[in-house]
Amino acid sequence: MRIRYGRDTVRFRISETCLGGYGKVRVSVRSGDVDPQTGKQRTDWLPSRRSFTGWVARG
């Protein structure tokens, strides 16, 4: 997936059966790309490096 930061929004759905039928989950997101000017890998974490958000309610 190619994301243009600042212009794009990413949404996805996961079936409840995939999560074992739980009504709420905690989320951690890591994304990365290569800086075109330096050639170095950039990484961004949500909410912070190797941590989870609070509980996210269904819906």
C-alpha positions, 0 to 999 in steps of 0.5 A: 500500500502506498500512502501519501502522508498529509493527503491520504486516510487509511481505513480497514475493517477486520471481522469480529470472528478474526478477533475472537468476538471481542467488542473492543480492542487496543491498536498499535500502528507502525508505518515506514518509508524511505526519505527520497532526499537521504535514502534513509528509512523513516518509521512512524508509530501510533501512539508511540514506539511499541505501545498500544492505544487505549481500548477502542470501542466497536463501531 
